[in-house]
Amino acid sequence: MSNICVIGTGYVGLVTGACFADLGNTVICMDVDHDRIDKLNQGIMPIYEPGLKQLVDQNVRGGRISFTCDYCEALKNAEFAFVAVGTPSGVDGEADLQYVRSAAEVIADEVDHPIIVVNKSTVPVGTGDWVSDIITRRCNDKPFAFSVVSNPEFLREGSAINDFMCPDRVVLGSLDHDAASSVAQLYLSLRCPIIITDLRTAEMIKYASNAFLATRISFINEIANMCEEMGADVSEVALGMGYDHRIGHDFLDAGLGWGGSCFPKDVKALAHMAVLHGTHPQLLQAVMEINRNQRRRVVLRLRRALGSLNEKVIGVLGLSFKPNTDDIREAPALEVIHLLENEGAIVRAYDPQAMGAAARMMKRLDLCENPYEVARGADALVLATEWNEFKQLDFARLHELMRTPVLVDGRNQWDPDKLRSMGFTYFGVGRGLVNNHD
Ligand SMILES: NC(=O)c1ccc[n+]([C@@H]2O[C@H](COP(=O)([O-])OP(=O)(O)OC[C@H]3O[C@@H](n4cnc5c(N)ncnc54)[C@H](O)[C@@H]3O)[C@@H](O)[C@H]2O)c1
């Protein structure tokens, strides 16, 4: 069993720390955010992730996980320092590496024994070498070795613990094969494929994976837009495609497009890297453009149903970028709300878990207690996030409450025939026959 320090205790760091602790290691999670660490020390989770509180609580009780803001304490006995700090988009779409830099600098300054620095943050190709340089320069006079291993993370918010514990694969990249093998030992009990490669290849595997998944979604959205015009139903098209083993069913759901803390920034960062290295990322540019347009199409549909949106009351169901998380970073719902507000609409919204985050980020947004409050007097409802609780609503009650019964089903979750027979005007995404009905 190993001593592990995790630097950055957000969605990735906290899940990583809790899972490694559950596998029997001794873990210290460190963060510069004092409020976050105070909460964790009081047993309060700073994020919503199913199963996380229980996992953290049981490992705190078992003495395998603790939380600190103190780098020195966190690194004291650590054999591995996992870096899981944010890498948000910079002004030109590049990954902003300031948090990675500062973590690398402090590790170099504080550590007084051999350590393997494992980078879990999603970072541009070449960052591992850069981190290695930073540490080498600052550790110049220290009489011990360190290594850098890239270990990109593939967990999904909403199913993060299961994704960590049952990964499709673990990717490790390093110039130091022994260091990569030591990190591999930490994952052996998960009995999953472990790919050991060089640093740059590991970093690229992460970007290429996210860009590919985003591409699948943009692809099906482009097909959806054609279906809409040509009278086909994209849900059935996706089903028919997905049974082909070469294609598969995942990431073929037409809707408002991809969002979240990873795909948008990672596709942008990969495109930025490509340009910097003299290649022309035309597919990635198209993937991003299709995604932007999916949000705009909501406004077009509403204009088609309601005319001018000025002073119209539009309800939005769902704010998080996908169900089962409270994360609203780059959520499609936020962009739709922004576009609607630009048209003069009065927007109100409800989300099962993301209301706190939304209240902090969008001070003016009218937040309601449930879907029915959102619907009261509304001219239209937009389903932006497919939380389970929105799948089986009391539509008769919604119809009664709404001023104009217009539904934009941005996630193709509802039954168009049923809703239309109840008197709703229904719009889905890429449901051509359905959408051309009105
Ligand atoms: N969220 C995901 O689903 C996901 C999945 C795979 C990979 N990733 C990648 O993992 C990385 C982290 O993502 P996240 O969503 O967990 O971010 P996050 O914003 O939830 O957490 C990052 C944490 O790092 C802390 N931090 C920043 N600088 C620090 C420093 N110098 N020392 C210590 N702590 C510091 C912040 O206070 C914050 O709590 C990103 O590169 C992201 O792209 C995220």
The ligand as an SDF file (V2000), in Angstrom:
LIG
                    3D

 44 48  0  0  0  0  0  0  0  0999 V2000
  -14.2300   17.0660  -14.3150 N   0  0  0  0  0  0  0  0  0  0  0  0
  -14.0940   16.0270  -15.1210 C   0  0  0  0  0  0  0  0  0  0  0  0
  -15.0640   15.3210  -15.4460 O   0  0  0  0  0  0  0  0  0  0  0  0
  -12.7370   15.6600  -15.6570 C   0  0  0  0  0  0  0  0  0  0  0  0
  -12.5630   14.4010  -16.2740 C   0  0  0  0  0  0  0  0  0  0  0  0
  -11.2980   14.0780  -16.7620 C   0  0  0  0  0  0  0  0  0  0  0  0
  -10.2660   14.9800  -16.6730 C   0  0  0  0  0  0  0  0  0  0  0  0
  -10.4780   16.2120  -16.0930 N   0  0  0  0  0  0  0  0  0  0  0  0
   -9.3380   17.1280  -15.9860 C   0  0  0  0  0  0  0  0  0  0  0  0
   -8.8710   17.0910  -14.6450 O   0  0  0  0  0  0  0  0  0  0  0  0
   -8.4130   18.3850  -14.2400 C   0  0  0  0  0  0  0  0  0  0  0  0
   -9.1700   18.8440  -13.0150 C   0  0  0  0  0  0  0  0  0  0  0  0
  -10.5350   18.9620  -13.3480 O   0  0  0  0  0  0  0  0  0  0  0  0
  -11.6600   19.1490  -12.2310 P   0  0  0  0  0  0  0  0  0  0  0  0
  -12.9660   19.1390  -12.9380 O   0  0  0  0  0  0  0  0  0  0  0  0
  -11.4340   18.2050  -11.1100 O   0  0  0  0  0  0  0  0  0  0  0  0
  -11.3290   20.6320  -11.7410 O   0  0  0  0  0  0  0  0  0  0  0  0
  -11.9260   21.4160  -10.4910 P   0  0  0  0  0  0  0  0  0  0  0  0
  -11.9830   22.8320  -10.8860 O   0  0  0  0  0  0  0  0  0  0  0  0
  -13.1720   20.7400   -9.9950 O   0  0  0  0  0  0  0  0  0  0  0  0
  -10.8190   21.2070   -9.3610 O   0  0  0  0  0  0  0  0  0  0  0  0
   -9.5420   21.7500   -9.4260 C   0  0  0  0  0  0  0  0  0  0  0  0
   -9.0880   22.0320   -7.9980 C   0  0  0  0  0  0  0  0  0  0  0  0
   -7.7070   22.3840   -8.0220 O   0  0  0  0  0  0  0  0  0  0  0  0
   -7.5070   23.3560   -7.0170 C   0  0  0  0  0  0  0  0  0  0  0  0
   -6.2200   24.0220   -7.2670 N   0  0  0  0  0  0  0  0  0  0  0  0
   -5.9180   24.9560   -8.2180 C   0  0  0  0  0  0  0  0  0  0  0  0
   -4.6220   25.2960   -8.1500 N   0  0  0  0  0  0  0  0  0  0  0  0
   -4.0850   24.5640   -7.1490 C   0  0  0  0  0  0  0  0  0  0  0  0
   -2.7830   24.4430   -6.6220 C   0  0  0  0  0  0  0  0  0  0  0  0
   -1.7510   25.1430   -7.1200 N   0  0  0  0  0  0  0  0  0  0  0  0
   -2.5840   23.6090   -5.5870 N   0  0  0  0  0  0  0  0  0  0  0  0
   -3.6000   22.8760   -5.0880 C   0  0  0  0  0  0  0  0  0  0  0  0
   -4.8590   22.9440   -5.5600 N   0  0  0  0  0  0  0  0  0  0  0  0
   -5.0980   23.7650   -6.5770 C   0  0  0  0  0  0  0  0  0  0  0  0
   -8.7180   24.2420   -7.1240 C   0  0  0  0  0  0  0  0  0  0  0  0
   -8.9090   25.0030   -5.9510 O   0  0  0  0  0  0  0  0  0  0  0  0
   -9.8210   23.1980   -7.3510 C   0  0  0  0  0  0  0  0  0  0  0  0
  -10.4010   22.7770   -6.1550 O   0  0  0  0  0  0  0  0  0  0  0  0
   -8.6090   19.2890  -15.4590 C   0  0  0  0  0  0  0  0  0  0  0  0
   -7.4380   19.3290  -16.1910 O   0  0  0  0  0  0  0  0  0  0  0  0
   -9.6990   18.5590  -16.2460 C   0  0  0  0  0  0  0  0  0  0  0  0
   -9.6380   18.8410  -17.6190 O   0  0  0  0  0  0  0  0  0  0  0  0
  -11.6770   16.5580  -15.5780 C   0  0  0  0  0  0  0  0  0  0  0  0
  1  2  1  0
  2  3  2  0
  2  4  1  0
  4  5  1  0
  4 44  2  0
  5  6  2  0
  6  7  1  0
  7  8  2  0
  8  9  1  0
  8 44  1  0
  9 10  1  0
  9 42  1  0
 10 11  1  0
 11 12  1  0
 11 40  1  0
 12 13  1  0
 13 14  1  0
 14 15  2  0
 14 16  1  0
 14 17  1  0
 17 18  1  0
 18 19  2  0
 18 20  1  0
 18 21  1  0
 21 22  1  0
 22 23  1  0
 23 24  1  0
 23 38  1  0
 24 25  1  0
 25 26  1  0
 25 36  1  0
 26 27  1  0
 26 35  1  0
 27 28  2  0
 28 29  1  0
 29 30  1  0
 29 35  2  0
 30 31  1  0
 30 32  2  0
 32 33  1  0
 33 34  2  0
 34 35  1  0
 36 37  1  0
 36 38  1  0
 38 39  1  0
 40 41  1  0
 40 42  1  0
 42 43  1  0
M  CHG  2   8   1  16  -1
M  END
$$$$
